[in-house]
Amino acid sequence: MAEAYSTNIRQRIRRTLERLDALDREKSALQAEFDQLQQRLQTEERQEATWKVQAASHARFSPEEKIRIFMSLFRGREDVFPKRWDNAKTENPVMRQHAGMNG
């Protein structure tokens, strides 16, 4: 009877050690995931801070300067202008003509 009891204790010790090993592996995996997430968060926070600084610097431009910058970045044909397009929000047509256009 004592022998069966000690065998039972040894089995419980073995199962407990196996469980501790499994928990150590899980803890390592979770620690790696945590470290990765923390690095991603720090990177995103740095990007967000950079964007805020850039947005603040853009706020210093006048509307005319912003248009000039936009036009310098997105050049197109300057001899073509829309005469009509539909406003998707109100479903009403919007008419525009550039000064000097006949039409």
MMTF fields as JSON, N, C-alpha, C and O atoms, coordinates in Angstrom:
{
  "mmtfVersion": "1.0.0",
  "mmtfProducer": "UNKNOWN",
  "numBonds": 411,
  "numAtoms": 412,
  "numGroups": 103,
  "numChains": 1,
  "numModels": 1,
  "chainsPerModel": [1],
  "groupsPerChain": [103],
  "chainIdList": ["A"],
  "bondAtomList": [4, 2, 8, 6, 12, 10, 16, 14, 20, 18, 24, 22, 28, 26, 32, 30, 36, 34, 40, 38, 44, 42, 48, 46, 52, 50, 56, 54, 60, 58, 64, 62, 68, 66, 72, 70, 76, 74, 80, 78, 84, 82, 88, 86, 92, 90, 96, 94, 100, 98, 104, 102, 108, 106, 112, 110, 116, 114, 120, 118, 124, 122, 128, 126, 132, 130, 136, 134, 140, 138, 144, 142, 148, 146, 152, 150, 156, 154, 160, 158, 164, 162, 168, 166, 172, 170, 176, 174, 180, 178, 184, 182, 188, 186, 192, 190, 196, 194, 200, 198, 204, 202, 208, 206, 212, 210, 216, 214, 220, 218, 224, 222, 228, 226, 232, 230, 236, 234, 240, 238, 244, 242, 248, 246, 252, 250, 256, 254, 260, 258, 264, 262, 268, 266, 272, 270, 276, 274, 280, 278, 284, 282, 288, 286, 292, 290, 296, 294, 300, 298, 304, 302, 308, 306, 312, 310, 316, 314, 320, 318, 324, 322, 328, 326, 332, 330, 336, 334, 340, 338, 344, 342, 348, 346, 352, 350, 356, 354, 360, 358, 364, 362, 368, 366, 372, 370, 376, 374, 380, 378, 384, 382, 388, 386, 392, 390, 396, 394, 400, 398, 404, 402, 408, 406],
  "bondOrderList": [1, 1, 1, 1, 1, 1, 1, 1, 1, 1, 1, 1, 1, 1, 1, 1, 1, 1, 1, 1, 1, 1, 1, 1, 1, 1, 1, 1, 1, 1, 1, 1, 1, 1, 1, 1, 1, 1, 1, 1, 1, 1, 1, 1, 1, 1, 1, 1, 1, 1, 1, 1, 1, 1, 1, 1, 1, 1, 1, 1, 1, 1, 1, 1, 1, 1, 1, 1, 1, 1, 1, 1, 1, 1, 1, 1, 1, 1, 1, 1, 1, 1, 1, 1, 1, 1, 1, 1, 1, 1, 1, 1, 1, 1, 1, 1, 1, 1, 1, 1, 1, 1],
  "groupList": [{"groupName": "MET", "atomNameList": ["N", "CA", "C", "O"], "elementList": ["N", "C", "C", "O"], "formalChargeList": [0, 0, 0, 0], "bondAtomList": [1, 0, 2, 1, 3, 2], "bondOrderList": [1, 1, 2], "singleLetterCode": "M", "chemCompType": "L-PEPTIDE LINKING"}, {"groupName": "ALA", "atomNameList": ["N", "CA", "C", "O"], "elementList": ["N", "C", "C", "O"], "formalChargeList": [0, 0, 0, 0], "bondAtomList": [1, 0, 2, 1, 3, 2], "bondOrderList": [1, 1, 2], "singleLetterCode": "A", "chemCompType": "L-PEPTIDE LINKING"}, {"groupName": "GLU", "atomNameList": ["N", "CA", "C", "O"], "elementList": ["N", "C", "C", "O"], "formalChargeList": [0, 0, 0, 0], "bondAtomList": [1, 0, 2, 1, 3, 2], "bondOrderList": [1, 1, 2], "singleLetterCode": "E", "chemCompType": "L-PEPTIDE LINKING"}, {"groupName": "TYR", "atomNameList": ["N", "CA", "C", "O"], "elementList": ["N", "C", "C", "O"], "formalChargeList": [0, 0, 0, 0], "bondAtomList": [1, 0, 2, 1, 3, 2], "bondOrderList": [1, 1, 2], "singleLetterCode": "Y", "chemCompType": "L-PEPTIDE LINKING"}, {"groupName": "SER", "atomNameList": ["N", "CA", "C", "O"], "elementList": ["N", "C", "C", "O"], "formalChargeList": [0, 0, 0, 0], "bondAtomList": [1, 0, 2, 1, 3, 2], "bondOrderList": [1, 1, 2], "singleLetterCode": "S", "chemCompType": "L-PEPTIDE LINKING"}, {"groupName": "THR", "atomNameList": ["N", "CA", "C", "O"], "elementList": ["N", "C", "C", "O"], "formalChargeList": [0, 0, 0, 0], "bondAtomList": [1, 0, 2, 1, 3, 2], "bondOrderList": [1, 1, 2], "singleLetterCode": "T", "chemCompType": "L-PEPTIDE LINKING"}, {"groupName": "ASN", "atomNameList": ["N", "CA", "C", "O"], "elementList": ["N", "C", "C", "O"], "formalChargeList": [0, 0, 0, 0], "bondAtomList": [1, 0, 2, 1, 3, 2], "bondOrderList": [1, 1, 2], "singleLetterCode": "N", "chemCompType": "L-PEPTIDE LINKING"}, {"groupName": "ILE", "atomNameList": ["N", "CA", "C", "O"], "elementList": ["N", "C", "C", "O"], "formalChargeList": [0, 0, 0, 0], "bondAtomList": [1, 0, 2, 1, 3, 2], "bondOrderList": [1, 1, 2], "singleLetterCode": "I", "chemCompType": "L-PEPTIDE LINKING"}, {"groupName": "ARG", "atomNameList": ["N", "CA", "C", "O"], "elementList": ["N", "C", "C", "O"], "formalChargeList": [0, 0, 0, 0], "bondAtomList": [1, 0, 2, 1, 3, 2], "bondOrderList": [1, 1, 2], "singleLetterCode": "R", "chemCompType": "L-PEPTIDE LINKING"}, {"groupName": "GLN", "atomNameList": ["N", "CA", "C", "O"], "elementList": ["N", "C", "C", "O"], "formalChargeList": [0, 0, 0, 0], "bondAtomList": [1, 0, 2, 1, 3, 2], "bondOrderList": [1, 1, 2], "singleLetterCode": "Q", "chemCompType": "L-PEPTIDE LINKING"}, {"groupName": "LEU", "atomNameList": ["N", "CA", "C", "O"], "elementList": ["N", "C", "C", "O"], "formalChargeList": [0, 0, 0, 0], "bondAtomList": [1, 0, 2, 1, 3, 2], "bondOrderList": [1, 1, 2], "singleLetterCode": "L", "chemCompType": "L-PEPTIDE LINKING"}, {"groupName": "ASP", "atomNameList": ["N", "CA", "C", "O"], "elementList": ["N", "C", "C", "O"], "formalChargeList": [0, 0, 0, 0], "bondAtomList": [1, 0, 2, 1, 3, 2], "bondOrderList": [1, 1, 2], "singleLetterCode": "D", "chemCompType": "L-PEPTIDE LINKING"}, {"groupName": "LYS", "atomNameList": ["N", "CA", "C", "O"], "elementList": ["N", "C", "C", "O"], "formalChargeList": [0, 0, 0, 0], "bondAtomList": [1, 0, 2, 1, 3, 2], "bondOrderList": [1, 1, 2], "singleLetterCode": "K", "chemCompType": "L-PEPTIDE LINKING"}, {"groupName": "PHE", "atomNameList": ["N", "CA", "C", "O"], "elementList": ["N", "C", "C", "O"], "formalChargeList": [0, 0, 0, 0], "bondAtomList": [1, 0, 2, 1, 3, 2], "bondOrderList": [1, 1, 2], "singleLetterCode": "F", "chemCompType": "L-PEPTIDE LINKING"}, {"groupName": "TRP", "atomNameList": ["N", "CA", "C", "O"], "elementList": ["N", "C", "C", "O"], "formalChargeList": [0, 0, 0, 0], "bondAtomList": [1, 0, 2, 1, 3, 2], "bondOrderList": [1, 1, 2], "singleLetterCode": "W", "chemCompType": "L-PEPTIDE LINKING"}, {"groupName": "VAL", "atomNameList": ["N", "CA", "C", "O"], "elementList": ["N", "C", "C", "O"], "formalChargeList": [0, 0, 0, 0], "bondAtomList": [1, 0, 2, 1, 3, 2], "bondOrderList": [1, 1, 2], "singleLetterCode": "V", "chemCompType": "L-PEPTIDE LINKING"}, {"groupName": "HIS", "atomNameList": ["N", "CA", "C", "O"], "elementList": ["N", "C", "C", "O"], "formalChargeList": [0, 0, 0, 0], "bondAtomList": [1, 0, 2, 1, 3, 2], "bondOrderList": [1, 1, 2], "singleLetterCode": "H", "chemCompType": "L-PEPTIDE LINKING"}, {"groupName": "PRO", "atomNameList": ["N", "CA", "C", "O"], "elementList": ["N", "C", "C", "O"], "formalChargeList": [0, 0, 0, 0], "bondAtomList": [1, 0, 2, 1, 3, 2], "bondOrderList": [1, 1, 2], "singleLetterCode": "P", "chemCompType": "L-PEPTIDE LINKING"}, {"groupName": "GLY", "atomNameList": ["N", "CA", "C", "O"], "elementList": ["N", "C", "C", "O"], "formalChargeList": [0, 0, 0, 0], "bondAtomList": [1, 0, 2, 1, 3, 2], "bondOrderList": [1, 1, 2], "singleLetterCode": "G", "chemCompType": "PEPTIDE LINKING"}],
  "groupTypeList": [0, 1, 2, 1, 3, 4, 5, 6, 7, 8, 9, 8, 7, 8, 8, 5, 10, 2, 8, 10, 11, 1, 10, 11, 8, 2, 12, 4, 1, 10, 9, 1, 2, 13, 11, 9, 10, 9, 9, 8, 10, 9, 5, 2, 2, 8, 9, 2, 1, 5, 14, 12, 15, 9, 1, 1, 4, 16, 1, 8, 13, 4, 17, 2, 2, 12, 7, 8, 7, 13, 0, 4, 10, 13, 8, 18, 8, 2, 11, 15, 13, 17, 12, 8, 14, 11, 6, 1, 12, 5, 2, 6, 17, 15, 0, 8, 9, 16, 1, 18, 0, 6, 18],
  "groupIdList": [1, 2, 3, 4, 5, 6, 7, 8, 9, 10, 11, 12, 13, 14, 15, 16, 17, 18, 19, 20, 21, 22, 23, 24, 25, 26, 27, 28, 29, 30, 31, 32, 33, 34, 35, 36, 37, 38, 39, 40, 41, 42, 43, 44, 45, 46, 47, 48, 49, 50, 51, 52, 53, 54, 55, 56, 57, 58, 59, 60, 61, 62, 63, 64, 65, 66, 67, 68, 69, 70, 71, 72, 73, 74, 75, 76, 77, 78, 79, 80, 81, 82, 83, 84, 85, 86, 87, 88, 89, 90, 91, 92, 93, 94, 95, 96, 97, 98, 99, 100, 101, 102, 103],
  "secStructList": [7, 2, 2, 2, 2, 2, 2, 2, 2, 2, 2, 2, 2, 2, 2, 2, 2, 2, 2, 2, 2, 2, 2, 2, 2, 2, 2, 2, 2, 2, 2, 2, 2, 2, 2, 2, 2, 2, 2, 2, 2, 2, 2, 2, 2, 2, 2, 2, 2, 2, 2, 2, 2, 2, 2, 2, 2, 2, 6, 6, 1, 7, 2, 2, 2, 2, 2, 2, 2, 2, 2, 2, 2, 1, 7, 7, 7, 6, 6, 7, 7, 7, 1, 3, 3, 3, 7, 6, 6, 6, 7, 7, 3, 3, 3, 7, 7, 7, 6, 6, 7, 7, 7],
  "xCoordList": [0.812, 0.0, 0.864, 0.551, 1.923, 2.826, 3.51, 3.775, 3.798, 4.439, 3.505, 3.961, 2.24, 1.254, 1.12, 0.959, 1.186, 1.063, 2.26, 2.092, 3.473, 4.666, 4.684, 5.178, 4.153, 4.053, 3.108, 3.388, 2.012, 1.039, 1.68, 1.457, 2.466, 3.136, 4.141, 4.23, 4.893, 5.873, 5.166, 5.655, 4.046, 3.282, 2.796, 2.849, 2.325, 1.864, 3.024, 2.867, 4.196, 5.385, 5.755, 6.03, 5.763, 6.087, 5.104, 5.525, 3.798, 2.779, 2.959, 2.804, 3.28, 3.487, 4.697, 4.651, 5.783, 6.968, 6.664, 7.111, 5.912, 5.529, 4.697, 4.879, 3.784, 2.934, 3.768, 3.539, 4.731, 5.621, 6.439, 6.632, 6.922, 7.659, 6.761, 7.178, 5.532, 4.589, 4.306, 4.22, 4.162, 3.913, 5.131, 4.978, 6.337, 7.541, 7.582, 7.912, 7.243, 7.213, 6.15, 6.39, 4.98, 3.912, 4.319, 4.048, 4.975, 5.427, 6.445, 6.401, 7.357, 8.35, 7.679, 8.038, 6.702, 5.984, 5.217, 5.216, 4.57, 3.824, 4.763, 4.433, 5.927, 6.892, 7.384, 7.537, 7.634, 8.07, 6.979, 7.266, 5.741, 4.624, 4.474, 4.244, 4.606, 4.516, 5.598, 5.32, 6.837, 7.94, 7.693, 7.957, 7.185, 6.883, 5.796, 5.915, 4.734, 3.64, 4.118, 3.721, 4.966, 5.485, 6.333, 6.253, 7.137, 7.935, 7.043, 7.295, 5.994, 5.063, 4.39, 4.244, 3.983, 3.331, 4.271, 3.866, 5.512, 6.481, 6.707, 6.812, 6.781, 6.956, 5.752, 5.918, 4.545, 3.339, 3.24, 2.802, 3.64, 3.597, 4.595, 4.304, 5.784, 6.755, 6.219, 6.373, 5.581, 4.995, 3.899, 3.818, 3.059, 1.968, 2.517, 1.996, 3.569, 4.178, 4.759, 4.652, 5.372, 5.925, 4.814, 4.95, 3.702, 2.576, 2.006, 1.63, 1.939, 1.408, 2.306, 1.824, 3.618, 4.55, 4.383, 4.357, 4.27, 4.087, 2.771, 2.713, 1.715, 0.412, 0.494, -0.08, 1.204, 1.347, 2.129, 1.834, 3.124, 3.892, 3.047, 3.211, 2.14, 1.258, 0.252, -0.2, -0.094, -1.073, -0.535, -1.306, 0.77, 1.374, 1.252, 1.489, 0.886, 0.758, -0.601, -1.614, -0.6, -1.862, -2.576, -1.952, -3.882, -4.591, -3.958, -3.904, -3.481, -2.844, -1.564, -1.281, -0.779, 0.458, 0.15, 0.845, -0.884, -1.269, -1.683, -1.341, -2.419, -2.831, -1.609, -1.512, -0.682, 0.541, 1.337, 1.831, 1.46, 2.174, 1.45, 2.079, 0.137, -0.657, -0.467, -0.232, -0.567, -0.44, 0.968, 1.135, 1.979, 3.345, 3.54, 4.355, 2.821, 2.942, 2.116, 2.518, 0.963, 0.033, -0.211, -1.294, 0.789, 0.658, -0.155, -0.06, -0.933, -1.724, -1.845, -1.099, -2.772, -2.992, -3.678, -4.724, -3.088, -3.658, -4.639, -5.273, -4.765, -5.674, -7.028, -7.883, -7.236, -8.482, -9.146, -8.523, -10.436, -11.174, -12.529, -13.099, -13.051, -14.383, -15.451, -15.345, -16.458, -17.6, -18.746, -19.523, -18.849, -19.933, -19.496, -18.803, -19.909, -19.769, -20.875, -21.433, -21.2, -22.291, -21.749, -20.724, -22.462, -22.112, -22.747, -23.972, -21.942, -22.448, -23.245, -24.131, -22.948, -23.644, -25.062, -25.992, -25.225, -26.542, -27.247, -28.429, -26.545, -27.073, -27.477, -28.258, -26.959, -27.206, -25.968, -24.845, -26.16, -24.976, -24.328, -25.007, -23.029, -22.271, -21.649, -20.984, -21.865, -21.328, -20.18, -20.3, -19.075, -17.93, -17.288, -17.205, -16.844, -16.077, -14.915, -15.02, -13.82, -12.629, -12.772, -13.301, -12.297, -12.382, -11.677, -10.578, -12.313, -11.733, -12.184, -11.893, -12.898, -13.387, -14.685, -15.504, -14.865, -16.12, -16.902, -16.356, -18.127, -18.819, -20.062, -20.731],
  "yCoordList": [-1.187, 0.0, 1.263, 2.226, 1.265, 2.41, 2.601, 3.726, 1.465, 1.525, 2.174, 2.981, 1.85, 2.447, 3.938, 4.739, 4.303, 5.714, 6.503, 7.605, 5.95, 6.657, 6.724, 7.699, 5.703, 5.731, 6.837, 7.552, 6.982, 8.039, 9.416, 10.319, 9.569, 10.855, 11.141, 12.271, 10.131, 10.314, 10.726, 11.597, 10.117, 10.477, 11.921, 12.657, 12.309, 13.698, 14.671, 15.748, 14.297, 15.145, 15.275, 16.377, 14.156, 14.164, 15.04, 15.855, 14.893, 15.713, 17.192, 18.06, 17.471, 18.855, 19.452, 20.599, 18.68, 19.171, 19.394, 20.383, 18.489, 18.659, 19.922, 20.682, 20.123, 21.325, 22.588, 23.584, 22.558, 23.71, 23.989, 25.147, 22.93, 23.109, 23.744, 24.657, 23.256, 23.819, 25.28, 26.107, 25.6, 26.989, 27.867, 29.024, 27.326, 28.085, 28.397, 29.515, 27.399, 27.632, 28.668, 29.548, 28.561, 29.525, 30.918, 31.904, 30.995, 32.305, 32.911, 34.112, 32.102, 32.605, 33.127, 34.184, 32.375, 32.805, 34.094, 35.001, 34.175, 35.387, 36.569, 37.689, 36.334, 37.415, 37.935, 39.143, 37.021, 37.436, 38.252, 39.274, 37.808, 38.544, 39.92, 40.917, 39.96, 41.227, 42.192, 43.363, 41.703, 42.557, 43.096, 44.266, 42.237, 42.644, 43.72, 44.718, 43.501, 44.48, 45.811, 46.88, 45.732, 46.958, 47.736, 48.963, 47.036, 47.701, 48.333, 49.456, 47.61, 48.168, 49.424, 50.415, 49.374, 50.531, 51.726, 52.845, 51.499, 52.588, 53.169, 54.386, 52.308, 52.775, 53.606, 54.675, 53.127, 53.858, 55.181, 56.18, 55.2, 56.448, 57.452, 58.647, 56.977, 57.886, 58.43, 59.615, 57.553, 58.011, 59.033, 60.051, 58.756, 59.682, 61.035, 62.079, 61.013, 62.269, 63.018, 64.241, 62.29, 62.91, 63.534, 64.656, 62.799, 63.321, 64.574, 65.516, 64.589, 65.774, 66.974, 68.087, 66.745, 67.84, 68.316, 69.519, 67.367, 67.748, 68.485, 69.467, 68.016, 68.686, 70.097, 71.03, 70.249, 71.584, 72.493, 73.684, 71.938, 72.764, 73.131, 74.217, 72.238, 72.547, 73.625, 74.38, 73.704, 74.689, 76.106, 77.067, 76.237, 77.56, 78.115, 79.303, 77.272, 77.746, 78.404, 77.95, 79.464, 80.111, 79.241, 78.376, 79.461, 78.691, 78.831, 77.862, 80.028, 80.242, 79.43, 78.861, 79.374, 78.587, 77.094, 76.373, 76.645, 75.237, 74.884, 73.813, 75.787, 75.557, 75.527, 74.681, 76.444, 76.486, 75.189, 74.633, 74.714, 73.456, 72.3, 71.466, 72.246, 71.177, 71.193, 70.151, 72.37, 72.483, 72.111, 71.577, 72.386, 72.009, 70.506, 69.952, 69.847, 68.394, 67.652, 66.586, 68.205, 67.525, 68.383, 68.937, 68.477, 69.267, 68.501, 67.28, 69.241, 68.655, 69.645, 70.621, 69.395, 70.319, 71.569, 71.493, 72.696, 73.948, 74.554, 75.568, 73.939, 74.459, 73.751, 74.046, 72.826, 72.07, 72.346, 72.245, 72.699, 73.005, 72.31, 72.169, 71.881, 71.26, 72.318, 73.438, 71.963, 72.845, 72.42, 73.257, 71.127, 70.627, 69.318, 68.504, 69.139, 67.845, 67.723, 68.73, 66.504, 66.28, 66.247, 65.627, 66.927, 66.929, 65.697, 65.612, 64.751, 63.47, 63.657, 62.854, 64.694, 64.895, 65.407, 64.947, 66.357, 66.969, 66.514, 66.803, 65.814, 65.346, 66.5, 66.303, 67.689, 68.841, 69.082, 68.955, 69.423, 69.707, 71.013, 71.945, 71.061, 72.262, 72.77, 72.023, 74.032, 74.611, 75.54, 76.388, 75.369, 76.244, 76.515, 75.626, 77.719, 78.048, 78.894, 79.735, 78.667, 79.469, 80.796, 80.858, 81.858, 83.189, 83.157, 82.618, 83.731, 83.774, 82.643, 82.647, 81.668, 80.567, 80.976, 81.68, 80.555, 80.753, 79.471, 78.394, 79.564, 78.308, 78.284, 77.252],
  "zCoordList": [0.0, 0.0, 0.0, -0.7, 0.762, 0.818, -0.523, -0.947, -1.198, -2.5, -3.525, -4.336, -3.508, -4.422, -4.144, -5.065, -2.867, -2.493, -3.013, -3.536, -2.875, -3.35, -4.879, -5.445, -5.55, -7.014, -7.444, -8.406, -6.756, -7.039, -6.861, -7.668, -5.816, -5.569, -6.678, -7.159, -7.084, -8.17, -9.474, -10.194, -9.768, -10.972, -10.903, -11.888, -9.727, -9.565, -9.702, -10.277, -9.174, -9.309, -10.791, -11.265, -11.522, -12.946, -13.711, -14.532, -13.461, -14.141, -13.786, -14.645, -12.546, -12.121, -12.829, -13.275, -12.936, -13.657, -15.137, -15.717, -15.748, -17.151, -17.328, -18.279, -16.391, -16.459, -16.276, -16.963, -15.361, -15.165, -16.419, -16.789, -17.079, -18.34, -19.395, -20.107, -19.49, -20.467, -20.147, -21.055, -18.88, -18.484, -18.779, -19.169, -18.595, -18.935, -20.431, -20.827, -21.265, -22.711, -23.072, -23.899, -22.451, -22.721, -22.272, -22.957, -21.113, -20.615, -21.578, -21.844, -22.101, -23.058, -24.321, -24.839, -24.808, -26.008, -25.743, -26.574, -24.599, -24.258, -24.063, -24.452, -23.468, -23.27, -24.613, -24.797, -25.559, -26.896, -27.582, -28.205, -27.471, -28.066, -27.417, -28.101, -26.115, -25.375, -25.837, -26.093, -25.945, -26.384, -27.787, -28.066, -28.672, -30.045, -30.075, -30.786, -29.291, -29.25, -28.677, -29.143, -27.673, -27.067, -28.075, -28.134, -28.861, -29.886, -30.945, -31.382, -31.362, -32.347, -31.81, -32.525, -30.548, -29.944, -29.906, -30.22, -29.526, -29.483, -30.871, -31.026, -31.879, -33.254, -33.686, -34.274, -33.401, -33.778, -33.033, -33.603, -31.769, -31.008, -31.567, -31.621, -31.989, -32.608, -33.921, -34.216, -34.722, -35.994, -35.742, -36.429, -34.756, -34.447, -34.009, -34.401, -33.195, -32.76, -33.956, -34.035, -34.885, -36.09, -36.919, -37.405, -37.082, -37.851, -37.211, -37.909, -35.872, -35.194, -35.436, -35.649, -35.402, -35.662, -37.098, -37.36, -38.034, -39.433, -39.63, -40.37, -38.972, -39.098, -38.538, -39.099, -37.439, -36.856, -37.793, -37.896, -38.476, -39.407, -40.621, -41.177, -41.042, -42.165, -41.785, -42.646, -40.532, -40.087, -40.257, -40.276, -40.38, -40.521, -41.933, -42.152, -42.894, -44.273, -44.471, -43.94, -45.235, -45.581, -46.609, -47.224, -46.803, -47.826, -49.212, -49.969, -49.547, -50.849, -50.969, -52.023, -49.875, -49.9, -50.038, -50.754, -49.355, -49.452, -50.881, -51.382, -51.535, -52.924, -53.832, -54.72, -53.611, -54.42, -54.256, -55.237, -53.024, -52.773, -53.448, -54.099, -53.296, -53.921, -55.428, -56.039, -56.027, -57.476, -57.936, -59.033, -57.114, -57.514, -57.434, -58.172, -56.567, -56.428, -57.462, -57.93, -57.824, -58.723, -59.957, -60.147, -60.766, -61.988, -63.019, -63.143, -63.733, -64.804, -65.935, -66.004, -66.807, -67.91, -67.382, -66.738, -67.656, -67.178, -68.179, -67.89, -69.35, -70.358, -70.343, -71.179, -69.411, -69.345, -68.01, -66.953, -68.077, -66.859, -66.911, -67.993, -65.791, -65.8, -66.024, -65.523, -66.763, -66.936, -66.031, -65.571, -65.776, -64.953, -64.31, -64.922, -63.09, -62.439, -61.416, -60.981, -61.024, -60.085, -58.663, -58.379, -57.788, -56.372, -55.748, -55.663, -55.313, -54.79, -53.499, -53.204, -52.731, -51.453, -51.646, -50.983, -52.555, -52.719, -53.984, -54.174, -54.84, -56.119, -57.036, -57.967, -56.785, -57.645, -58.498, -58.009, -59.751, -60.565, -60.119, -59.688, -60.227, -59.882, -61.165, -61.882, -61.45, -62.672, -62.312, -61.427, -63.008, -62.798, -64.148, -64.995, -64.339, -65.512, -65.097, -64.204, -65.744, -65.476, -66.195, -67.305, -65.56, -66.19, -67.541, -67.669, -68.526, -69.849, -70.752, -71.948, -70.184, -71.016, -71.696, -71.106, -72.882, -73.589, -73.515, -73.752, -73.202, -73.229, -72.532, -72.498]
}
